[in-house]
């Protein structure tokens, strides 16, 4: 129960029991509630100030090979007529390869699952997903997808943006080098220009943390070395 609570910090005891039942534990709601209270996992409610995590969490362990962990986030921008759109960015944490940037007027949990499913077919399932506590990532459809494919969702600790530092750095480059340098006439125009930038980022742009290799070059070296580091 502690392990599940550490990765699902906003779940109450009822949802924790559902996950325990999925894993084969035949345990009553009363027993789960008692253990939930005894272990200090109870969520605090009714607080006006920013809530803190009910469990003690630690900094993430970074992956040592490609496809061990993907990190996800949303970026917002607007078209030339003022209409807003969102972009879901997905990054391989080890290789820094941008796996996808999906653009849409409204992106919700169902679209996140569709993107993850497509990437799973192309690359296989990761071991972990790194993301913040946004409602799309904490939705039931994303949680069920992760359960189906044995993927651990690792939410950022509240007040610790550095937990998703690789994605924050990527999104900063994405905004400076693409979103802030283009006018987007339509959603199709935005998709085209953003996809062109993603290809340039992966195939052309040198990455200092990768010894000035591109993410695609580094990913190919990792694949040659059986998924390890060069």
C-alpha positions in Angstrom: 0.0 0.0 0.0 2.9 2.4 0.8 4.4 1.8 -2.6 1.2 2.6 -4.4 0.6 5.7 -2.2 4.1 7.0 -3.0 3.3 6.9 -6.7 -0.4 8.0 -6.4 -0.1 10.8 -3.8 -3.6 12.1 -4.5 -5.4 8.8 -4.1 -7.6 8.2 -1.1 -8.0 4.8 0.6 -10.9 3.7 -1.7 -8.8 4.1 -4.9 -5.8 2.4 -3.2 -8.1 -0.6 -2.4 -9.1 -0.8 -6.0 -5.4 -1.0 -7.1 -4.8 -3.6 -4.4 -7.7 -5.7 -5.6 -6.3 -5.5 -9.1 -3.1 -7.1 -7.8 -4.9 -9.9 -6.2 -5.2 -8.7 -2.6 -8.5 -9.7 -1.1 -8.8 -7.0 1.5 -11.9 -5.3 2.9 -12.5 -1.5 2.8 -12.4 -1.3 6.6 -8.9 -3.0 6.8 -7.6 -0.7 4.0 -8.9 2.4 5.9 -7.3 1.3 9.2 -4.0 0.6 7.6 -4.3 3.8 5.6 -4.7 5.8 8.8 -2.0 3.9 10.8 0.6 4.5 8.0 -0.1 8.3 8.0 -1.3 8.2 4.3 -4.5 10.1 4.9 -5.0 13.2 2.7 -5.6 16.5 4.4 -8.7 18.3 3.1 -10.2 21.7 3.6 -6.9 23.6 3.6 -6.9 27.0 1.9 -3.1 27.1 1.6 -1.2 25.0 -0.9 -1.4 21.4 0.2 1.6 19.3 0.8 2.1 15.7 -0.1 0.7 13.3 2.5 3.7 11.0 2.1 7.4 11.6 2.1 8.8 11.2 -1.4 12.3 11.3 -2.7 14.0 12.6 -5.8 13.7 10.4 -8.9 16.3 7.9 -9.9 17.3 8.8 -13.4 17.2 6.1 -16.1 20.5 4.6 -17.4 19.2 3.4 -20.8 16.8 4.5 -23.6 13.1 3.8 -23.2 13.3 3.3 -19.4 11.4 6.5 -18.7 9.4 9.0 -20.7 8.5 12.5 -19.4 5.4 14.4 -20.4 4.1 17.9 -20.1 1.8 20.5 -21.8 2.7 23.8 -23.4 0.1 26.4 -24.5 0.2 29.0 -27.2 -2.1 30.8 -29.6 -2.9 31.2 -33.3 -2.7 34.5 -35.1 -6.4 35.0 -34.5 -6.0 34.6 -30.8 -7.4 31.0 -30.5 -5.5 29.0 -28.0 -4.0 25.6 -28.5 -2.0 23.1 -26.5 0.9 20.9 -27.3 1.6 17.6 -25.5 5.4 17.0 -25.4 6.9 13.6 -24.8 10.6 13.1 -24.2 12.8 10.1 -23.6 14.6 11.1 -20.4 17.9 9.2 -21.1 18.4 10.0 -24.8 16.6 13.4 -24.8 14.9 12.3 -28.0 11.6 14.1 -28.5 9.2 11.2 -29.1 6.2 13.4 -29.9 4.7 16.8 -29.9 0.9 16.5 -30.4 -1.0 19.7 -31.1 -4.7 20.2 -30.5 -7.3 22.8 -29.4 -8.2 20.6 -26.4 -6.0 17.8 -25.2 -7.4 15.6 -22.4 -6.6 12.3 -20.9 -8.0 10.4 -23.8 -5.6 12.2 -26.2 -2.7 11.5 -23.8 -3.5 7.8 -24.0 -3.8 7.8 -27.8 -0.3 9.4 -28.0 1.2 6.9 -25.5 -0.4 4.0 -27.3 1.1 5.1 -30.6 4.5 5.6 -29.1 4.2 2.2 -27.4 3.7 0.5 -30.8 6.8 2.4 -32.2 9.2 2.0 -29.2 7.7 -0.5 -26.8 6.4 0.4 -23.3 8.6 2.4 -20.9 9.1 1.4 -17.3 8.1 4.8 -16.0 6.3 8.0 -16.9 7.5 11.2 -15.3 4.9 14.0 -15.2 3.4 16.6 -12.9 0.1 16.3 -11.1 -2.1 17.8 -13.8 -5.6 16.4 -14.1 -4.9 14.9 -17.6 -2.0 12.8 -16.3 -3.9 11.8 -13.1 -7.0 10.8 -15.0 -8.4 7.3 -14.8 -7.9 6.6 -18.5 -4.1 7.3 -18.2 -3.9 5.3 -14.9 -5.7 2.4 -16.6 -3.4 2.5 -19.6 -0.4 2.4 -17.3 -1.8 -0.5 -15.3 -2.5 -2.4 -18.6 1.1 -2.0 -19.8 2.8 -2.3 -16.4 4.1 1.3 -16.5 4.7 3.2 -13.3 3.5 6.8 -13.2 5.9 8.9 -11.2 4.3 12.2 -10.3 6.5 15.2 -9.4 6.7 16.2 -5.8 4.6 19.3 -5.0 6.8 22.4 -5.1 9.7 20.5 -6.8 9.7 21.5 -10.5 13.3 20.1 -10.7 11.7 16.6 -10.5 10.8 17.2 -14.2 13.9 19.2 -15.0 14.6 17.5 -18.3 11.1 18.4 -19.6 11.2 21.9 -18.3 14.5 22.5 -20.1 13.1 21.0 -23.3 9.9 23.1 -23.2 12.0 26.2 -22.6 13.9 25.4 -25.9 10.7 24.6 -27.6 9.2 28.0 -26.7 12.3 30.0 -27.5 13.2 28.3 -30.7 9.8 27.5 -32.2 6.7 29.0 -30.5 8.3 32.5 -30.1 9.7 32.6 -33.6 6.6 31.7 -35.6 3.2 33.1 -36.4 0.7 30.2 -36.6 -2.1 30.9 -39.1 -4.1 27.8 -38.3 -3.9 24.6 -36.3 -2.6 22.7 -39.3 0.1 25.4 -39.8 1.1 25.1 -36.2 1.3 21.3 -36.5 3.5 21.5 -39.6 5.9 24.1 -38.1 6.1 22.3 -34.8 6.8 19.0 -36.4 9.5 20.5 -38.5 11.1 21.9 -35.4 10.9 18.5 -33.6 12.7 16.9 -36.5 15.4 19.6 -36.4 15.7 19.2 -32.6 16.2 15.4 -32.9 18.3 15.2 -36.0 20.3 18.5 -36.2 20.4 20.4 -33.0 23.5 19.5 -30.9 22.8 18.8 -27.2 25.4 19.9 -24.7 24.5 17.2 -22.2 25.1 14.6 -24.9 28.6 15.8 -25.7 27.2 17.9 -28.6 25.6 14.8 -30.2 22.0 15.1 -31.4 19.4 13.1 -29.5 18.9 10.9 -32.5 22.7 10.2 -32.8 22.8 9.4 -29.1 19.8 7.1 -29.3 21.3 5.2 -32.2 24.6 4.7 -30.2 22.5 3.5 -27.2 20.7 1.0 -29.4 24.0 -0.3 -30.9 25.3 -0.8 -27.3 22.2 -2.9 -26.4 20.3 0.0 -24.7 23.2 1.2 -22.5 25.1 4.5 -22.5 27.8 5.1 -25.1 
